[in-house]
Amino acid sequence: MTITQPPSRYHEDLVRELCALPHETEWVEFKENYKNPEQVGQYISALANAAAARGQSSGYVLWGVRNGTHELVGTTFTPGTTRKGNELLEPWLAKRLEPQIHFRFVDVELDGKRMLILEVPPATNQPIAFMGTEFIRIGSSTRKLRDHPALQQQLWQHLLAASFEEGIAAEHLTGEEVLRALDYPAYFDLLRVPPADGRDAILQALADDRLVQRNPAGGYSVTNLGAVLFARRLADFPRLERKAVRVILYRGSGRSETVREVQGGKGYASGFSGLVNHIRSWTPSNEVLGPVFRREVPMFPAVAIRELVANALIHQDFTVTRGRTDGRNL
């Protein structure tokens, strides 16, 4: 899946930082202009795998830079209008990457030149393949991973040791952006501790529990753990948007007729109570005659619904980002 990202001051600084590198690396490629779709797809596969192997938060292709001198020359490559056959480039690439990965193109205007960044997150569960072939970076070259068994073994060791929770859902955020994205009052409320005093103290508390982390390039990154648990809107985290809970009520015991459906948007921890109450409102109840008044008694105890929902949320493959197994259908 691709994400079109508007330019920001961070991306201007990123271009300068990348251009300051003495040469291309396993996770950075410089190009003056676009060549062909297959090359871009191979770059995405190679950079994702190399970033995972080298412990980098992203891999990059930077168009508009003269290799060797790193002079900014600008580029005419516009992925949003480029086509492969009858299909636009970005969806064409996304369909041929396995497993799916949320790469994004970012336009940056710098020193009067139009630059283009391709930002690729690291592989998280298995090597990323393009058109059935896994690629890797060796120095500044893109090679087939299968031709380098030692690197292949090293990559798998990194992938098996990495956890989903430690992955990055959003990076290069200011402190204010982090607090707008995460429901930090719910965090303190669920821990049953007084809220920290002031922005820096709140951010430090979140960092202590690995919900956020300081970014070496400045600002903060929100971890997958922080976003999944406390996102105000999971849609604000493109890599996790499809993990939002969807509650569906079917007629009868089959799935042929939907009675009603609702899509959740909050993180699992901050939205858990509301989710359970919403499901309870859909469950049948019996009318019981008391000494004076009749009252409605739910047929299913609240604790049973709570355990059912909690298990449905927890027991999923969080590394799946696309397809029918996405998200949690309850």
HELIX and SHEET records of a PDB file:
HELIX    1   1 ARG A    9  CYS A   19  1                                  11    
HELIX    2   2 PRO A   37  ARG A   54  1                                  18    
HELIX    3   3 LEU A   89  LYS A   95  1                                   7    
HELIX    4   4 LEU A  145  ASP A  147  5                                   3    
HELIX    5   5 PRO A  149  ALA A  161  1                                  13    
HELIX    6   6 GLY A  175  ALA A  181  1                                   7    
HELIX    7   7 TYR A  184  LEU A  191  1                                   8    
HELIX    8   8 ARG A  199  ASP A  208  1                                  10    
HELIX    9   9 ASN A  224  PHE A  230  1                                   7    
HELIX   10  10 LEU A  234  ASP A  236  5                                   3    
HELIX   11  11 GLU A  241  LYS A  243  5                                   3    
HELIX   12  12 PHE A  272  TRP A  282  1                                  11    
HELIX   13  13 ALA A  302  ILE A  314  1                                  13    
SHEET    1   A 5 THR A   2  GLN A   5  0                                        
SHEET    2   A 5 PHE A 103  LEU A 110  1                                        
SHEET    3   A 5 LYS A 113  VAL A 120 -1                                        
SHEET    4   A 5 GLY A  59  TRP A  63 -1                                        
SHEET    5   A 5 VAL A  28  LYS A  31  1                                        
SHEET    1   B 2 VAL A  65  ARG A  66  0                                        
SHEET    2   B 2 GLU A  71  LEU A  72 -1                                        
SHEET    1   C 2 ARG A  83  LYS A  84  0                                        
SHEET    2   C 2 GLU A  87  LEU A  88 -1                                        
SHEET    1   D 4 LEU A  97  GLU A  98  0                                        
SHEET    2   D 4 ALA A 129  PHE A 130 -1                                        
SHEET    3   D 4 THR A 133  ILE A 138 -1                                        
SHEET    4   D 4 SER A 141  LYS A 144 -1                                        
SHEET    1   E 3 ILE A 168  LEU A 173  0                                        
SHEET    2   E 3 TYR A 220  THR A 223 -1                                        
SHEET    3   E 3 VAL A 212  ARG A 214 -1                                        
SHEET    1   F 3 THR A 258  GLN A 263  0                                        
SHEET    2   F 3 VAL A 245  TYR A 250 -1                                        
SHEET    3   F 3 ARG A 328  ASN A 329  1                                        
SHEET    1   G 2 SER A 285  LEU A 289  0                                        
SHEET    2   G 2 ARG A 294  PRO A 298 -1                                        
END                                                                             
